[in-house]
Amino acid sequence: MKRIIYTLIGLLTFSVSNAQELEVLINEALNNNPVIQKFELQYRIASEKVNEVNTIPNTEFSVGYFVSEPETRTGAQRFKVSAKQMLPWFGTIASRENYVSALADAKYEDIVVAKRKLMASVAQSYYYLYANKAKQEVLSENIKLLETYETLALTSVEVGKASAVDVLRLQMRQNEMQQLKDVLSQQFLAEQTNFNKLLNRKNDTAVSVVDGLMMPSEDFEITTKNLALHPELLKYDKLYQSIEQSELLNQKESSPMIGFGLDYINISERPDMNFSDNGKDIVMPMVSVSIPIFNKKYRSQTKQNELGQKEITAQKQERLNTLETLLDKAINDRISARISYVTQVKNLKQAKNAENILLKNYETGTIDFNDVLDIQELQLKFQMNQIESVKSYYVQITIINYLIQ
């Protein structure tokens, strides 16, 4: 589990303090998230059941009083006390323990899966917050840029080289960008609530995110063979083993049960006779055997176990296919994110060159503010796409880590 955390953090190319902060946030989520606590409690309950099945059947006690006392040679029978204990066949209790332990082992994989999913969710939410914040900063920069252009336009209007319509267009564009920034601000609060709930914190707890994420210079190697060891698949192996233990238990329970008991009968003395055994009580040890002659129940259970194993095998293959599809998609989406990032870098450089040309034209007295708006809009689009590409890259990393780490 720590290896996954370190892999996530190792990809973050920002200050050590921020990297440590993300590690702290992930650990806080693992310690406080109620979903993890729920699965841990379920595992503890399943483990405790081992003590529950490590028992033998209840000892039976019975007391009977003879309303009409039957006479025997040694006297009348007054009351009867019996004790009886049935014992399962040899190895039955051990088979029960093995079966319950196998179920607990399968339940433990739920904890591992839940922790992996939680770590991925925390990291992804963190990247969403980063992207939102970065977009807001880009919008703020572009609003300031438009304010600069507005000043230039006002100056041009005064000298008759631009119209008031150009100024209004620049102002309307600023309004649109401010609206978009306000919307992003509300979306940030919503995602912040989601992030805090993953850590089981108050909704309005402030979340500090990194100032900048860079695209790694190269992609780390992906070992797809680790996918076969994913806890989601290991759980099916544990369930398959639990059915094997269930069948062993079924075979044991289809065996006879042996019982041992003791009857004690109280005898009254005969007043009209004098002999050595007069009034002697009766003590009778007993042995009994419970044989499941009509064992259709156990044959049916065997058939159910065979079908259950086939079902689990099919479920595992189905889940493996799904995970392989998710992994392949994440790998290709990561490649696509890098391609998009490289393209946006080129486009931004060209947009910046176009902006510089426009500014030089202004120095010569000729500037088209329609071109200014077009270049500014393209530049904003490229900046937004660049942020989205970086976010997408890191989100795909979290998916890949969930699948193969």
NUKOLDREN-571621 format. One record per residue (C-alpha): residue number from 1; residue in one letter; x, y, z. Coordinates in nm, 2 decimals, m for minus. Example, Ala and Ser with C-alpha at 12.3 -4.5 7.8 and 13.67 -1.06 7.14 Angstrom:
# NUKOLDREN-571621
ATOM; 1; A; 1.23; m0.45; 0.78
ATOM; 2; S; 1.37; m0.11; 0.71
***
This chain:
# NUKOLDREN-571621
ATOM; 1; M; 0.00; 0.00; 0.00
ATOM; 2; K; 0.28; 0.24; 0.08
ATOM; 3; R; 0.44; 0.17; m0.26
ATOM; 4; I; 0.13; 0.30; m0.43
ATOM; 5; I; 0.14; 0.62; m0.22
ATOM; 6; Y; 0.51; 0.67; m0.30
ATOM; 7; T; 0.45; 0.61; m0.67
ATOM; 8; L; 0.18; 0.88; m0.67
ATOM; 9; I; 0.39; 1.13; m0.48
ATOM; 10; G; 0.70; 1.05; m0.69
ATOM; 11; L; 0.51; 1.17; m1.00
ATOM; 12; L; 0.44; 1.51; m0.85
ATOM; 13; T; 0.71; 1.75; m0.96
ATOM; 14; F; 0.66; 2.02; m0.70
ATOM; 15; S; 0.80; 2.11; m0.37
ATOM; 16; V; 0.88; 1.85; m0.10
ATOM; 17; S; 0.64; 2.02; 0.14
ATOM; 18; N; 0.35; 1.98; m0.10
ATOM; 19; A; 0.44; 1.62; m0.18
ATOM; 20; Q; 0.44; 1.54; 0.19
ATOM; 21; E; 0.10; 1.71; 0.22
ATOM; 22; L; m0.05; 1.48; m0.03
ATOM; 23; E; 0.09; 1.18; 0.15
ATOM; 24; V; m0.05; 1.31; 0.48
ATOM; 25; L; m0.39; 1.36; 0.31
ATOM; 26; I; m0.39; 1.00; 0.17
ATOM; 27; N; m0.30; 0.86; 0.51
ATOM; 28; E; m0.56; 1.06; 0.68
ATOM; 29; A; m0.82; 0.92; 0.44
ATOM; 30; L; m0.71; 0.57; 0.50
ATOM; 31; N; m0.74; 0.62; 0.88
ATOM; 32; N; m1.07; 0.81; 0.89
ATOM; 33; N; m1.28; 0.70; 0.59
ATOM; 34; P; m1.59; 0.52; 0.71
ATOM; 35; V; m1.59; 0.28; 0.41
ATOM; 36; I; m1.26; 0.15; 0.52
ATOM; 37; Q; m1.38; 0.12; 0.88
ATOM; 38; K; m1.69; m0.06; 0.76
ATOM; 39; F; m1.48; m0.33; 0.57
ATOM; 40; E; m1.24; m0.36; 0.86
ATOM; 41; L; m1.53; m0.43; 1.10
ATOM; 42; Q; m1.68; m0.68; 0.86
ATOM; 43; Y; m1.35; m0.86; 0.85
ATOM; 44; R; m1.32; m0.86; 1.23
ATOM; 45; I; m1.67; m1.01; 1.25
ATOM; 46; A; m1.59; m1.27; 1.00
ATOM; 47; S; m1.27; m1.36; 1.19
ATOM; 48; E; m1.46; m1.38; 1.52
ATOM; 49; K; m1.69; m1.64; 1.37
ATOM; 50; V; m1.40; m1.89; 1.40
ATOM; 51; N; m1.46; m1.89; 1.77
ATOM; 52; E; m1.83; m1.93; 1.71
ATOM; 53; V; m1.80; m2.25; 1.51
ATOM; 54; N; m1.53; m2.40; 1.74
ATOM; 55; T; m1.79; m2.57; 1.95
ATOM; 56; I; m1.97; m2.90; 1.99
ATOM; 57; P; m2.35; m2.94; 2.01
ATOM; 58; N; m2.52; m2.85; 2.33
ATOM; 59; T; m2.52; m3.10; 2.61
ATOM; 60; E; m2.88; m3.23; 2.67
ATOM; 61; F; m3.01; m3.27; 3.02
ATOM; 62; S; m3.36; m3.40; 3.11
ATOM; 63; V; m3.55; m3.48; 3.43
ATOM; 64; G; m3.86; m3.69; 3.44
ATOM; 65; Y; m4.09; m3.77; 3.74
ATOM; 66; F; m4.29; m4.09; 3.74
ATOM; 67; V; m4.65; m3.98; 3.82
ATOM; 68; S; m4.75; m4.35; 3.83
ATOM; 69; E; m4.44; m4.52; 3.98
ATOM; 70; P; m4.36; m4.84; 3.79
ATOM; 71; E; m4.26; m5.12; 4.02
ATOM; 72; T; m3.93; m5.32; 3.97
ATOM; 73; R; m3.79; m5.60; 4.17
ATOM; 74; T; m3.58; m5.37; 4.37
ATOM; 75; G; m3.85; m5.10; 4.42
ATOM; 76; A; m4.06; m4.84; 4.26
ATOM; 77; Q; m3.91; m4.59; 4.01
ATOM; 78; R; m3.95; m4.23; 4.14
ATOM; 79; F; m3.77; m4.00; 3.89
ATOM; 80; K; m3.52; m4.01; 3.61
ATOM; 81; V; m3.23; m3.78; 3.53
ATOM; 82; S; m3.05; m3.80; 3.19
ATOM; 83; A; m2.75; m3.64; 3.03
ATOM; 84; K; m2.65; m3.67; 2.67
ATOM; 85; Q; m2.37; m3.53; 2.45
ATOM; 86; M; m2.35; m3.57; 2.08
ATOM; 87; L; m2.00; m3.53; 1.91
ATOM; 88; P; m1.95; m3.45; 1.55
ATOM; 89; W; m1.74; m3.68; 1.33
ATOM; 90; F; m1.36; m3.65; 1.36
ATOM; 91; G; m1.23; m3.34; 1.19
ATOM; 92; T; m1.57; m3.17; 1.15
ATOM; 93; I; m1.49; m2.88; 1.38
ATOM; 94; A; m1.16; m2.82; 1.22
ATOM; 95; S; m1.33; m2.82; 0.88
ATOM; 96; R; m1.58; m2.56; 1.01
ATOM; 97; E; m1.29; m2.34; 1.13
ATOM; 98; N; m1.11; m2.37; 0.79
ATOM; 99; Y; m1.43; m2.28; 0.61
ATOM; 100; V; m1.50; m1.97; 0.82
ATOM; 101; S; m1.13; m1.87; 0.80
ATOM; 102; A; m1.15; m1.89; 0.42
ATOM; 103; L; m1.45; m1.66; 0.42
ATOM; 104; A; m1.26; m1.42; 0.64
ATOM; 105; D; m0.96; m1.42; 0.40
ATOM; 106; A; m1.19; m1.33; 0.12
ATOM; 107; K; m1.34; m1.05; 0.32
ATOM; 108; Y; m0.99; m0.91; 0.39
ATOM; 109; E; m0.95; m0.85; 0.02
ATOM; 110; D; m1.24; m0.61; 0.04
ATOM; 111; I; m1.03; m0.40; 0.27
ATOM; 112; V; m0.74; m0.40; 0.02
ATOM; 113; V; m0.96; m0.31; m0.27
ATOM; 114; A; m1.14; m0.04; m0.07
ATOM; 115; K; m0.81; 0.12; 0.03
ATOM; 116; R; m0.68; 0.11; m0.33
ATOM; 117; K; m1.00; 0.28; m0.46
ATOM; 118; L; m0.99; 0.54; m0.18
ATOM; 119; M; m0.63; 0.63; m0.26
ATOM; 120; A; m0.71; 0.67; m0.63
ATOM; 121; S; m1.02; 0.88; m0.54
ATOM; 122; V; m0.83; 1.11; m0.31
ATOM; 123; A; m0.55; 1.16; m0.57
ATOM; 124; Q; m0.80; 1.22; m0.85
ATOM; 125; S; m1.00; 1.47; m0.65
ATOM; 126; Y; m0.68; 1.64; m0.56
ATOM; 127; Y; m0.59; 1.67; m0.93
ATOM; 128; Y; m0.94; 1.80; m1.01
ATOM; 129; L; m0.90; 2.07; m0.75
ATOM; 130; Y; m0.56; 2.16; m0.89
ATOM; 131; A; m0.70; 2.19; m1.25
ATOM; 132; N; m0.98; 2.40; m1.12
ATOM; 133; K; m0.75; 2.64; m0.94
ATOM; 134; A; m0.51; 2.65; m1.23
ATOM; 135; K; m0.79; 2.75; m1.47
ATOM; 136; Q; m0.91; 3.02; m1.23
ATOM; 137; E; m0.55; 3.16; m1.23
ATOM; 138; V; m0.54; 3.15; m1.61
ATOM; 139; L; m0.87; 3.34; m1.63
ATOM; 140; S; m0.74; 3.60; m1.39
ATOM; 141; E; m0.43; 3.65; m1.60
ATOM; 142; N; m0.64; 3.68; m1.92
ATOM; 143; I; m0.88; 3.93; m1.75
ATOM; 144; K; m0.58; 4.15; m1.66
ATOM; 145; L; m0.46; 4.11; m2.02
ATOM; 146; L; m0.79; 4.22; m2.16
ATOM; 147; E; m0.78; 4.52; m1.92
ATOM; 148; T; m0.45; 4.61; m2.08
ATOM; 149; Y; m0.60; 4.58; m2.42
ATOM; 150; E; m0.90; 4.79; m2.31
ATOM; 151; T; m0.66; 5.06; m2.21
ATOM; 152; L; m0.50; 5.04; m2.55
ATOM; 153; A; m0.84; 5.05; m2.72
ATOM; 154; L; m0.95; 5.36; m2.52
ATOM; 155; T; m0.63; 5.53; m2.62
ATOM; 156; S; m0.70; 5.44; m2.99
ATOM; 157; V; m1.05; 5.57; m2.96
ATOM; 158; E; m0.93; 5.90; m2.84
ATOM; 159; V; m0.70; 5.94; m3.15
ATOM; 160; G; m0.96; 5.80; m3.39
ATOM; 161; K; m0.79; 5.47; m3.46
ATOM; 162; A; m1.05; 5.25; m3.30
ATOM; 163; S; m1.42; 5.26; m3.23
ATOM; 164; A; m1.62; 5.24; m2.90
ATOM; 165; V; m1.75; 4.91; m3.03
ATOM; 166; D; m1.40; 4.76; m2.99
ATOM; 167; V; m1.40; 4.87; m2.62
ATOM; 168; L; m1.74; 4.72; m2.56
ATOM; 169; R; m1.63; 4.39; m2.71
ATOM; 170; L; m1.33; 4.38; m2.49
ATOM; 171; Q; m1.55; 4.45; m2.19
ATOM; 172; M; m1.80; 4.19; m2.28
ATOM; 173; R; m1.52; 3.94; m2.32
ATOM; 174; Q; m1.40; 4.03; m1.97
ATOM; 175; N; m1.75; 3.97; m1.83
ATOM; 176; E; m1.77; 3.63; m1.99
ATOM; 177; M; m1.44; 3.53; m1.85
ATOM; 178; Q; m1.53; 3.66; m1.50
ATOM; 179; Q; m1.85; 3.45; m1.53
ATOM; 180; L; m1.65; 3.14; m1.61
ATOM; 181; K; m1.42; 3.21; m1.32
ATOM; 182; D; m1.71; 3.24; m1.08
ATOM; 183; V; m1.86; 2.92; m1.21
ATOM; 184; L; m1.52; 2.74; m1.16
ATOM; 185; S; m1.51; 2.89; m0.80
ATOM; 186; Q; m1.84; 2.72; m0.72
ATOM; 187; Q; m1.73; 2.39; m0.88
ATOM; 188; F; m1.41; 2.41; m0.67
ATOM; 189; L; m1.62; 2.43; m0.35
ATOM; 190; A; m1.83; 2.13; m0.46
ATOM; 191; E; m1.52; 1.92; m0.53
ATOM; 192; Q; m1.36; 2.04; m0.21
ATOM; 193; T; m1.67; 1.90; m0.03
ATOM; 194; N; m1.62; 1.57; m0.21
ATOM; 195; F; m1.25; 1.57; m0.12
ATOM; 196; N; m1.32; 1.64; 0.25
ATOM; 197; K; m1.58; 1.37; 0.27
ATOM; 198; L; m1.32; 1.12; 0.14
ATOM; 199; L; m1.12; 1.22; 0.44
ATOM; 200; N; m1.43; 1.23; 0.67
ATOM; 201; R; m1.38; 1.60; 0.74
ATOM; 202; K; m1.62; 1.89; 0.75
ATOM; 203; N; m1.74; 2.02; 0.42
ATOM; 204; D; m1.59; 2.36; 0.44
ATOM; 205; T; m1.24; 2.25; 0.55
ATOM; 206; A; m1.00; 2.44; 0.33
ATOM; 207; V; m0.79; 2.23; 0.09
ATOM; 208; S; m0.46; 2.36; m0.02
ATOM; 209; V; m0.34; 2.23; m0.36
ATOM; 210; V; m0.01; 2.25; m0.54
ATOM; 211; D; 0.06; 2.56; m0.74
ATOM; 212; G; 0.18; 2.38; m1.05
ATOM; 213; L; 0.20; 2.03; m1.20
ATOM; 214; M; 0.45; 1.96; m1.48
ATOM; 215; M; 0.42; 1.69; m1.74
ATOM; 216; P; 0.69; 1.42; m1.66
ATOM; 217; S; 0.97; 1.41; m1.91
ATOM; 218; E; 0.90; 1.04; m1.98
ATOM; 219; D; 0.64; 0.78; m1.89
ATOM; 220; F; 0.72; 0.51; m1.63
ATOM; 221; E; 0.71; 0.15; m1.74
ATOM; 222; I; 0.40; m0.05; m1.70
ATOM; 223; T; 0.41; m0.42; m1.60
ATOM; 224; T; 0.08; m0.57; m1.70
ATOM; 225; K; 0.16; m0.91; m1.55
ATOM; 226; N; 0.09; m0.75; m1.20
ATOM; 227; L; m0.28; m0.72; m1.31
ATOM; 228; A; m0.33; m1.09; m1.24
ATOM; 229; L; m0.24; m1.03; m0.87
ATOM; 230; H; m0.50; m0.75; m0.83
ATOM; 231; P; m0.69; m0.79; m0.51
ATOM; 232; E; m1.02; m0.79; m0.70
ATOM; 233; L; m0.91; m1.10; m0.87
ATOM; 234; L; m0.74; m1.25; m0.56
ATOM; 235; K; m1.08; m1.23; m0.39
ATOM; 236; Y; m1.22; m1.47; m0.64
ATOM; 237; D; m0.94; m1.71; m0.56
ATOM; 238; K; m1.02; m1.68; m0.19
ATOM; 239; L; m1.39; m1.74; m0.26
ATOM; 240; Y; m1.30; m2.05; m0.47
ATOM; 241; Q; m1.10; m2.18; m0.18
ATOM; 242; S; m1.38; m2.11; 0.06
ATOM; 243; I; m1.61; m2.33; m0.15
ATOM; 244; E; m1.34; m2.61; m0.14
ATOM; 245; Q; m1.35; m2.58; 0.24
ATOM; 246; S; m1.73; m2.58; 0.23
ATOM; 247; E; m1.73; m2.91; 0.04
ATOM; 248; L; m1.48; m3.06; 0.29
ATOM; 249; L; m1.71; m2.95; 0.57
ATOM; 250; N; m2.01; m3.09; 0.38
ATOM; 251; Q; m1.84; m3.43; 0.36
ATOM; 252; K; m1.76; m3.43; 0.73
ATOM; 253; E; m2.12; m3.33; 0.82
ATOM; 254; S; m2.25; m3.62; 0.61
ATOM; 255; S; m2.07; m3.86; 0.84
ATOM; 256; P; m2.24; m4.01; 1.15
ATOM; 257; M; m2.24; m3.83; 1.49
ATOM; 258; I; m2.16; m4.02; 1.81
ATOM; 259; G; m2.34; m3.96; 2.13
ATOM; 260; F; m2.26; m4.05; 2.49
ATOM; 261; G; m2.50; m4.03; 2.77
ATOM; 262; L; m2.60; m4.14; 3.12
ATOM; 263; D; m2.94; m4.22; 3.27
ATOM; 264; Y; m2.99; m4.22; 3.64
ATOM; 265; I; m3.32; m4.36; 3.79
ATOM; 266; N; m3.40; m4.32; 4.15
ATOM; 267; I; m3.56; m4.63; 4.31
ATOM; 268; S; m3.76; m4.64; 4.64
ATOM; 269; E; m3.70; m4.92; 4.89
ATOM; 270; R; m3.97; m5.18; 4.92
ATOM; 271; P; m4.09; m5.17; 5.28
ATOM; 272; D; m4.22; m5.53; 5.28
ATOM; 273; M; m3.90; m5.70; 5.17
ATOM; 274; N; m3.54; m5.71; 5.30
ATOM; 275; F; m3.26; m5.80; 5.05
ATOM; 276; S; m2.93; m5.65; 4.95
ATOM; 277; D; m3.04; m5.46; 4.64
ATOM; 278; N; m3.36; m5.32; 4.79
ATOM; 279; G; m3.40; m4.96; 4.67
ATOM; 280; K; m3.08; m4.97; 4.46
ATOM; 281; D; m3.07; m4.68; 4.21
ATOM; 282; I; m3.02; m4.75; 3.84
ATOM; 283; V; m2.73; m4.60; 3.65
ATOM; 284; M; m2.72; m4.67; 3.28
ATOM; 285; P; m2.44; m4.54; 3.05
ATOM; 286; M; m2.55; m4.50; 2.68
ATOM; 287; V; m2.39; m4.47; 2.34
ATOM; 288; S; m2.58; m4.35; 2.04
ATOM; 289; V; m2.51; m4.29; 1.67
ATOM; 290; S; m2.68; m4.04; 1.45
ATOM; 291; I; m2.66; m4.16; 1.09
ATOM; 292; P; m2.78; m3.94; 0.80
ATOM; 293; I; m2.95; m4.22; 0.61
ATOM; 294; F; m3.15; m3.98; 0.39
ATOM; 295; N; m2.85; m3.77; 0.27
ATOM; 296; K; m3.00; m3.61; m0.03
ATOM; 297; K; m2.93; m3.27; 0.14
ATOM; 298; Y; m2.55; m3.34; 0.13
ATOM; 299; R; m2.55; m3.46; m0.23
ATOM; 300; S; m2.74; m3.14; m0.32
ATOM; 301; Q; m2.48; m2.93; m0.14
ATOM; 302; T; m2.20; m3.10; m0.32
ATOM; 303; K; m2.37; m3.02; m0.65
ATOM; 304; Q; m2.42; m2.66; m0.54
ATOM; 305; N; m2.05; m2.63; m0.45
ATOM; 306; E; m1.95; m2.76; m0.79
ATOM; 307; L; m2.17; m2.50; m0.97
ATOM; 308; G; m2.05; m2.23; m0.73
ATOM; 309; Q; m1.69; m2.29; m0.83
ATOM; 310; K; m1.78; m2.27; m1.20
ATOM; 311; E; m1.96; m1.94; m1.13
ATOM; 312; I; m1.67; m1.79; m0.95
ATOM; 313; T; m1.43; m1.89; m1.23
ATOM; 314; A; m1.66; m1.72; m1.48
ATOM; 315; Q; m1.69; m1.41; m1.26
ATOM; 316; K; m1.31; m1.39; m1.22
ATOM; 317; Q; m1.26; m1.41; m1.60
ATOM; 318; E; m1.53; m1.15; m1.65
ATOM; 319; R; m1.36; m0.91; m1.40
ATOM; 320; L; m1.02; m0.98; m1.55
ATOM; 321; N; m1.15; m0.88; m1.89
ATOM; 322; T; m1.29; m0.56; m1.74
ATOM; 323; L; m0.97; m0.47; m1.57
ATOM; 324; E; m0.76; m0.54; m1.88
ATOM; 325; T; m1.00; m0.31; m2.07
ATOM; 326; L; m0.96; m0.03; m1.81
ATOM; 327; L; m0.59; m0.07; m1.80
ATOM; 328; D; m0.56; m0.05; m2.18
ATOM; 329; K; m0.79; 0.26; m2.19
ATOM; 330; A; m0.59; 0.43; m1.91
ATOM; 331; I; m0.26; 0.36; m2.10
ATOM; 332; N; m0.39; 0.50; m2.42
ATOM; 333; D; m0.56; 0.80; m2.25
ATOM; 334; R; m0.23; 0.88; m2.09
ATOM; 335; I; m0.06; 0.88; m2.43
ATOM; 336; S; m0.33; 1.10; m2.56
ATOM; 337; A; m0.29; 1.34; m2.27
ATOM; 338; R; 0.08; 1.37; m2.35
ATOM; 339; I; 0.01; 1.43; m2.72
ATOM; 340; S; m0.24; 1.69; m2.64
ATOM; 341; Y; 0.00; 1.86; m2.40
ATOM; 342; V; 0.27; 1.88; m2.66
ATOM; 343; T; 0.03; 2.02; m2.91
ATOM; 344; Q; m0.09; 2.29; m2.67
ATOM; 345; V; 0.26; 2.39; m2.59
ATOM; 346; K; 0.33; 2.45; m2.96
ATOM; 347; N; 0.00; 2.64; m3.00
ATOM; 348; L; 0.06; 2.86; m2.70
ATOM; 349; K; 0.40; 2.95; m2.84
ATOM; 350; Q; 0.25; 3.05; m3.17
ATOM; 351; A; m0.03; 3.24; m3.01
ATOM; 352; K; 0.22; 3.43; m2.80
ATOM; 353; N; 0.41; 3.52; m3.12
ATOM; 354; A; 0.09; 3.64; m3.28
ATOM; 355; E; 0.02; 3.85; m2.97
ATOM; 356; N; 0.36; 4.01; m2.99
ATOM; 357; I; 0.30; 4.09; m3.36
ATOM; 358; L; m0.03; 4.27; m3.27
ATOM; 359; L; 0.15; 4.47; m3.00
ATOM; 360; K; 0.42; 4.58; m3.25
ATOM; 361; N; 0.15; 4.68; m3.49
ATOM; 362; Y; 0.00; 4.90; m3.22
ATOM; 363; E; 0.33; 5.08; m3.19
ATOM; 364; T; 0.30; 5.17; m3.56
ATOM; 365; G; m0.05; 5.29; m3.52
ATOM; 366; T; m0.24; 5.00; m3.67
ATOM; 367; I; m0.42; 4.74; m3.46
ATOM; 368; D; m0.73; 4.53; m3.52
ATOM; 369; F; m0.90; 4.46; m3.19
ATOM; 370; N; m1.10; 4.18; m3.35
ATOM; 371; D; m0.77; 4.00; m3.40
ATOM; 372; V; m0.69; 4.08; m3.04
ATOM; 373; L; m1.00; 3.90; m2.92
ATOM; 374; D; m0.94; 3.61; m3.16
ATOM; 375; I; m0.59; 3.56; m3.04
ATOM; 376; Q; m0.68; 3.60; m2.68
ATOM; 377; E; m0.96; 3.35; m2.71
ATOM; 378; L; m0.73; 3.10; m2.88
ATOM; 379; Q; m0.46; 3.16; m2.61
ATOM; 380; L; m0.71; 3.09; m2.33
ATOM; 381; K; m0.84; 2.78; m2.51
ATOM; 382; F; m0.48; 2.64; m2.54
ATOM; 383; Q; m0.40; 2.72; m2.18
ATOM; 384; M; m0.72; 2.55; m2.06
ATOM; 385; N; m0.65; 2.25; m2.28
ATOM; 386; Q; m0.29; 2.23; m2.14
ATOM; 387; I; m0.42; 2.22; m1.78
ATOM; 388; E; m0.67; 1.96; m1.88
ATOM; 389; S; m0.40; 1.75; m2.04
ATOM; 390; V; m0.19; 1.76; m1.73
ATOM; 391; K; m0.48; 1.67; m1.51
ATOM; 392; S; m0.59; 1.39; m1.74
ATOM; 393; Y; m0.23; 1.25; m1.75
ATOM; 394; Y; m0.22; 1.23; m1.37
ATOM; 395; V; m0.57; 1.09; m1.34
ATOM; 396; Q; m0.48; 0.81; m1.57
ATOM; 397; I; m0.17; 0.75; m1.36
ATOM; 398; T; m0.40; 0.69; m1.06
ATOM; 399; I; m0.61; 0.44; m1.25
ATOM; 400; I; m0.30; 0.26; m1.37
ATOM; 401; N; m0.16; 0.25; m1.02
ATOM; 402; Y; m0.49; 0.11; m0.89
ATOM; 403; L; m0.47; m0.17; m1.14
ATOM; 404; I; m0.11; m0.28; m1.14
ATOM; 405; Q; 0.06; m0.17; m0.82
***
